[in-house]
């Protein structure tokens, strides 16, 4: 799994961090998504997929 984020699309909802806090964070100044790792381990696969699904801006992209 490879994860990318589109910071320009991000609406700072925080759904990514709530679903996968080991994979995503938010910038302090504006809340835009920050990717902590682009290759989460197998133990983070489901959380990462949940974060992508929950993102209202569709700013998280997953490649298998």
N, C-alpha and C positions, 0 to 999 in steps of 0.2 A: 504494500500500500504506500502510495506517495500522495501527500497532501499539499495543496497550494491554497492561498487565499487571495482574494481581490480586495485590497484595502479601499479602493475607490468605490466599490459597491457596498461596503460595510455600513450599516446604519446604527452600530453601537448598541445593539439590543442585549448583548451579553449571553445569549443562549449558548454560544459555543463554549464559553468558560463554565457555564453551569453544567453542561453535558460532559465536557472533557477538559478539566482544569490542568491536566498534565500535558496537554497538547496545545491549548490556546490560552492566551492572556489578552488583556486590553491595555492600550496606552493610557497613561494617567491623565494626559491633557484633554483627550477627546473621546476616549473609549473605543477607538478603532481596534479591530482584531490584530493580534500579533501571534504569529506561529512560533511555538516553542520548539517543535520538532517536525520535520517534514516526512519522517518515516517512523510513525509510532509503532511500538511493538505489538505483537499479537494480543497481548492483554489489554490493549487500548483500542483495538479495532472497532468493537461495538460502540464504545463511547464516542469515537471519532465519527462514525457513520451517523449516530444520533445527533451529534452537533451539526453536521452538514444538513441533515433533514430538518432540524429545528431552525436553521438560519433563515430569517424572513427575507433577507436580501439575496439569498443564494450565492453568497460570497465565498463559500468553501467548496473546493473541488477535490475529488478523490479519484485517483487512478489506481487500478488494481494491477 
